[in-house]
Amino acid sequence: MRGIFVDVGEDARMMGRRVRQLRNSRGKSLRVVAGLAGMSKSKLSLIERGEVALDSRSDIIALANVLKVAPSELTKLDIPAPGDGVTDRAVEAVRVAFMAVDHDQPGGEVLPVEAVRTRVFAVVDLRCRRDQQNEAAAVLPSLIRDLHTSLAAGRDVAELLDLAVLLHTQGTGAWLRWVGGPLDLRRDAARLARQAAHDRDTPTARGIATVGTVGVMLAAGTLDLVLGELDSVAVPTASAESAQLAGMLALSRSLVAAADRRPADVDAAVEYAGELAQHTGEGNAYWMGFGPTNVGLWRMAGALEVGDYERAAAVATTLQPEVHPNITRRAVYWIDYGRALARLRGRQDDAVMALRRGEELSALHLQRNPFARDVLAELLARRGRRDALGVELRGMAHRAGLSV
């Protein structure tokens, strides 16, 4: 697929451009919008000009509320970043599969539960391997159809419901998020997971579905709904697996608190997760990768969310990302580290190299993650030198569809 390029000085900053266009269309001044969104006029001006990345969920939600649009209107990519046709065709095939399931016509095969289990485990296990997004794309649509066809047959319903929860959170939903899939499809995956968890009605199923729902609800800016969802789930911590799930729910709560600008609640949730991680050690129950390293990654994310870039970078230096069992989370480490370094004086070169390492682990995520794209554009706007690292930066920006 050919990339469609946008000019760095004018249109590359997709979110900043949308904010400016929406603000102008509503006849609101910089001062009014900035004040209502809880930020300075100068910061909003820099965001609109592409000199500061709009990479905070709380800022995105606040600006969306002021401009009376959904937060997803600011973060979506109107024009896909350069990627591959395999992935984009698979996204549409997943859409059709969801529609078929919704109309009780999944159109797959009735398979033995053992066969479904093997295929679901194989798909979610791809997250642990080096950037296998195309491999997942090739099998997801048919797996969705076969699982729901088998479920409708009425045999081994309990295990198939558990597999449906796992597939639509750690498989379909995670894959859609990773490749920049549209929010409506991510919402469909979360809905199917919640429906299966409701039918299964166990703390584990409800907990897994809730973890998979948080990111979708945050992207939609529905903080009250996601808090209600988290409050409705209670997972025991008697076993190592359930303790890891409880830890992921706590980390999810920390991200919601960060987006809601409640730093004390962020720290409390992360501290609780850290205590659980000390007991569980590094794990990968339900393919969530919970453990001390993952808690550190979420500490970084929380610091980034509240704009504490020094703290985010400091936490990064204490972590060994290669310890994490999932390749996707290792890529997130380097991308988040790069986002933090980009805001620290004299660390732009280090930021470029961190982002480059993230791209090496998962190119598509760097190219289609709106926060990562905004940071690339910010670095381009600030960096004028034509040295070796400038070549690396321009190469990443080019591959992400930004004009250089």
C-alpha positions in Angstrom: 0.0 0.0 0.0 1.4 3.4 -0.9 1.6 6.0 1.9 -0.2 9.3 1.4 2.1 12.0 2.7 1.3 15.1 4.6 3.5 18.1 5.2 5.2 18.3 8.6 4.8 22.1 8.9 1.1 22.0 8.1 -0.6 18.7 8.3 1.6 15.9 9.6 0.5 16.4 13.1 -2.8 14.7 12.7 -4.2 15.5 16.1 -3.0 19.0 16.3 -4.4 19.7 12.8 -7.8 18.4 13.8 -7.9 20.5 17.0 -7.1 23.6 14.9 -9.7 22.8 12.3 -12.4 22.0 14.9 -11.6 25.1 16.9 -11.8 27.3 13.9 -15.0 25.7 12.7 -16.6 26.5 16.1 -15.4 30.0 16.1 -13.5 29.6 19.4 -10.2 31.3 20.2 -7.0 29.7 21.4 -7.4 31.3 24.8 -11.0 30.0 25.3 -10.3 26.4 24.2 -7.1 26.2 26.2 -8.7 27.6 29.3 -11.6 25.2 29.1 -9.3 22.3 28.5 -7.1 23.2 31.5 -3.9 24.1 29.6 -2.0 27.2 28.7 -2.7 29.1 25.5 1.0 28.7 24.5 0.8 24.9 24.9 -2.3 24.6 22.7 -0.7 26.8 20.1 2.4 24.6 20.0 0.1 21.5 19.7 -1.8 23.0 16.8 1.5 24.0 15.1 3.0 20.5 15.5 5.8 21.6 17.8 4.4 19.7 20.9 2.9 16.2 20.7 -0.7 15.7 21.8 0.2 12.5 23.6 -1.8 12.7 26.8 -5.2 11.0 27.1 -6.3 13.5 29.6 -5.5 16.4 27.2 -7.2 14.6 24.3 -10.3 13.9 26.4 -10.4 17.5 27.7 -10.0 19.0 24.2 -12.6 16.7 22.7 -15.0 17.7 25.4 -14.5 21.4 24.8 -14.8 20.9 21.0 -17.8 18.6 21.5 -16.4 15.6 19.6 -15.5 12.1 20.6 -11.8 11.7 21.6 -11.5 9.1 18.8 -12.1 11.9 16.3 -8.8 13.4 17.3 -6.7 10.2 17.5 -7.9 8.3 14.4 -5.9 8.2 11.3 -8.0 9.4 8.4 -5.4 8.2 6.0 -3.7 4.9 7.0 0.0 5.1 7.6 2.1 3.1 5.2 1.6 -0.5 6.1 0.8 -3.6 4.2 -2.3 -4.6 2.3 -2.5 -7.9 4.2 -3.2 -6.2 7.5 -5.7 -3.8 6.1 -7.6 -6.5 4.2 -7.6 -8.6 7.4 -9.1 -5.7 9.3 -12.0 -5.6 6.9 -12.4 -9.4 7.0 -12.6 -9.1 10.8 -15.3 -6.5 10.4 -17.3 -8.9 8.2 -16.8 -11.8 10.6 -18.1 -9.6 13.5 -21.2 -8.7 11.4 -21.8 -12.4 10.7 -21.6 -13.2 14.4 -23.9 -10.4 15.3 -26.5 -11.7 12.8 -26.2 -15.3 14.2 -24.7 -16.4 10.9 -21.0 -16.9 11.7 -20.6 -19.2 8.7 -17.7 -21.2 10.1 -17.1 -24.8 10.9 -18.1 -26.7 14.1 -14.8 -27.9 15.5 -13.9 -30.0 18.5 -13.0 -27.8 21.5 -9.5 -29.1 21.4 -9.0 -27.8 17.9 -10.4 -24.4 18.8 -8.3 -24.2 21.9 -5.1 -25.0 19.9 -5.9 -22.2 17.4 -6.8 -19.6 20.0 -3.7 -20.3 22.0 -1.6 -20.1 18.9 -3.0 -16.7 18.0 -2.6 -15.1 21.4 0.9 -16.6 21.6 1.9 -14.6 18.5 2.2 -11.6 20.8 5.2 -13.2 22.4 7.0 -13.5 19.1 8.8 -11.0 16.9 6.2 -8.8 15.1 4.0 -11.6 13.8 1.1 -9.3 13.0 0.6 -10.5 9.4 0.5 -14.1 10.6 -2.3 -13.2 13.1 -4.0 -11.3 10.3 -4.1 -14.4 8.1 -5.9 -16.6 10.7 -8.1 -14.3 12.8 -11.2 -13.9 10.6 -11.7 -17.6 10.1 -11.0 -18.3 13.7 -13.7 -15.9 14.8 -16.2 -17.6 12.6 -15.2 -21.1 13.6 -15.2 -20.3 17.4 -18.7 -18.8 17.3 -20.1 -21.5 15.0 -18.8 -24.1 17.4 -20.2 -22.2 20.4 -23.6 -22.0 18.7 -23.6 -25.8 18.4 -24.0 -26.1 22.1 -21.2 -28.5 23.0 -18.4 -27.7 25.5 -20.0 -24.3 26.0 -18.1 -23.4 29.2 -14.6 -23.8 27.7 -15.6 -22.2 24.4 -16.9 -19.1 26.3 -13.5 -18.9 28.1 -11.8 -19.2 24.7 -14.1 -16.5 23.3 -13.1 -14.1 26.1 -9.4 -14.8 25.6 -9.6 -14.5 21.8 -11.5 -11.2 21.7 -9.3 -9.6 24.4 -5.8 -11.0 23.9 -6.2 -12.0 20.3 -8.6 -9.9 18.2 -8.8 -6.8 20.4 -5.0 -6.7 21.0 -4.3 -7.2 17.4 -6.7 -4.4 16.3 -5.1 -2.0 18.8 -1.6 -2.9 17.7 -2.2 -2.4 13.9 -4.2 0.9 14.4 -7.6 -0.7 13.8 -10.7 1.6 14.0 -12.3 2.1 17.4 -15.6 0.7 16.3 -14.0 -2.7 15.6 -12.1 -2.7 18.9 -15.4 -1.9 20.6 -17.0 -4.9 18.8 -14.2 -7.1 20.1 -14.7 -5.8 23.6 -18.4 -6.3 23.4 -18.1 -9.9 22.3 -15.6 -10.6 25.1 -18.0 -9.0 27.7 -20.9 -10.9 26.4 -19.0 -14.2 26.6 -17.8 -13.3 30.1 -21.4 -12.5 31.2 -22.6 -15.9 29.9 -19.6 -17.7 31.6 -20.1 -15.7 34.8 -16.8 -16.4 36.6 -14.5 -13.8 38.2 -11.7 -14.8 35.8 -13.8 -14.4 32.7 -15.1 -11.1 33.9 -11.7 -9.9 34.9 -10.1 -10.8 31.5 -12.9 -9.1 29.6 -12.6 -6.0 31.8 -8.9 -5.6 31.2 -9.6 -5.9 27.5 -12.3 -3.2 27.7 -10.4 -0.5 29.5 -8.4 0.7 26.5 -11.4 0.9 24.2 -13.4 2.9 26.8 -10.5 5.3 27.5 -10.2 5.9 23.7 -13.9 6.8 23.7 -13.4 9.1 26.7 -16.0 7.3 28.9 -14.1 7.5 32.2 -17.2 7.0 34.3 -18.2 3.9 32.4 -14.7 2.3 32.7 -14.5 3.1 36.4 -17.9 1.4 36.8 -16.6 -1.6 34.9 -13.6 -1.9 37.1 -15.6 -1.5 40.3 -17.9 -4.3 39.2 -15.1 -6.9 39.1 -13.6 -8.7 42.1 -10.8 -11.2 41.4 -9.4 -13.3 44.2 -5.6 -13.5 44.6 -5.3 -17.0 46.0 -3.5 -18.4 43.0 -0.6 -17.0 41.0 -2.8 -16.7 37.9 -5.6 -14.9 39.7 -3.1 -12.6 41.4 -1.6 -11.6 38.1 -5.1 -10.9 36.7 -5.9 -8.7 39.8 -2.6 -6.9 39.2 -3.6 -6.1 35.6 -6.9 -4.8 36.8 -5.1 -2.5 39.3 -2.8 -1.3 36.5 -5.8 -0.6 34.3 -7.3 1.4 37.2 -4.0 3.4 37.4 -4.3 4.4 33.7 -7.9 5.5 34.1 -6.9 7.6 37.1 -4.1 9.2 35.1 -6.5 10.1 32.3 -8.8 11.5 34.9 -6.0 13.6 36.4 -6.0 11.9 39.8 -2.2 11.3 40.5 -2.7 10.0 44.0 -5.0 7.3 42.8 -2.5 6.5 40.0 0.2 5.9 42.6 -2.0 3.9 44.9 -3.1 1.5 42.1 0.4 1.0 40.9 1.7 0.4 44.4 -0.9 -2.3 44.9 0.0 -3.9 41.6 3.7 -3.7 42.6 3.0 -5.6 45.8 1.2 -8.3 43.9 4.1 -8.5 41.4 6.6 -9.1 44.2 4.7 -12.2 45.1 3.9 -13.5 41.6 7.3 -12.7 40.0 7.5 -12.5 36.2 4.5 -14.2 34.7 2.3 -14.5 31.7 -1.0 -15.7 32.9 -3.7 -15.2 30.2 -0.9 -13.8 28.0 -0.9 -10.5 29.9 2.8 -10.5 31.0 2.1 -9.4 34.5 5.1 -9.1 36.8 7.6 -6.5 38.2 8.7 -5.5 34.7 5.2 -4.9 33.5 4.5 -2.8 36.6 7.5 -0.7 35.7 6.2 -0.3 32.1 2.9 1.0 33.5 4.8 3.3 35.9 6.3 4.8 32.8 2.9 5.1 31.1 1.4 6.8 34.1 4.3 9.3 34.3 4.0 10.1 30.6 0.3 10.6 30.9 0.7 13.3 33.6 3.6 14.9 31.8 6.4 13.8 34.2 8.9 13.0 31.5 11.9 12.9 33.8 10.3 10.3 36.0 9.3 8.2 33.0 12.8 8.2 31.7 14.2 7.4 35.2 11.9 4.4 35.5 13.0 3.2 32.1 16.6 3.0 33.2 15.6 0.6 35.9 13.9 -1.9 33.6 15.1 -4.7 31.4 12.5 -4.9 28.7 13.9 -8.1 27.3 12.6 -9.9 30.4 9.0 -9.3 29.4 7.5 -12.3 27.7 5.6 -10.3 25.1 7.4 -8.7 22.2 4.7 -6.1 21.8 5.3 -4.8 25.4 9.0 -4.6 24.7 8.3 -2.4 21.7 6.1 -0.3 23.9 8.9 0.2 26.3 11.2 1.6 23.7 8.5 3.8 22.1 7.5 5.2 25.6 11.1 5.7 26.5 11.6 7.6 23.3 8.5 9.7 24.0 9.9 10.7 27.4 13.4 11.4 26.1 12.0 13.6 23.3 10.9 16.1 26.0 14.1 16.2 27.9 16.7 18.9 27.1 19.6 17.4 25.2 18.1 13.9 24.9 16.7 14.1 21.4 19.4 11.9 19.9 18.6 9.3 22.5 14.9 9.6 21.8 15.5 8.9 18.1 17.5 5.8 18.9 14.9 4.5 21.4 12.1 5.0 18.9 14.2 3.2 16.3 14.6 0.2 18.6 10.8 0.2 19.0 10.4 0.2 15.3 12.7 -2.7 14.9 10.5 -4.7 17.3 7.2 -3.6 15.7 7.3 -1.3 12.8 3.5 -1.2 12.3 2.9 -0.1 15.9 5.3 2.8 15.6 3.8 3.8 12.3 0.1 3.6 13.4 0.2 4.6 17.0 -1.0 8.2 17.1 1.2 9.1 20.1 4.3 7.8 18.4 3.5 9.5 15.2 3.0 12.8 17.0 6.4 12.5 18.7 8.1 11.7 15.4 6.6 14.9 13.9 7.6 16.9 17.0 11.2 15.7 16.7 11.2 16.5 13.0 9.9 20.0 13.7 12.7 20.6 16.2 15.6 19.0 14.5 17.3 20.7 11.6 20.6 18.9 11.4 21.3 16.5 8.6 23.5 14.1 10.6 23.3 10.3 10.9 20.6 10.4 13.6 18.7 12.9 11.5 18.7 10.3 8.7 17.3 7.7 11.2 14.6 10.1 12.2 13.6 11.0 8.7 13.6 7.4 7.7 11.1 6.5 10.5 9.0 9.5 9.7 9.0 8.6 6.0 7.9 5.0 6.8 5.1 6.4 9.0 3.8 8.5 6.1 5.1 11.9 7.2 6.7 14.2 4.7 10.4 14.8 5.2 
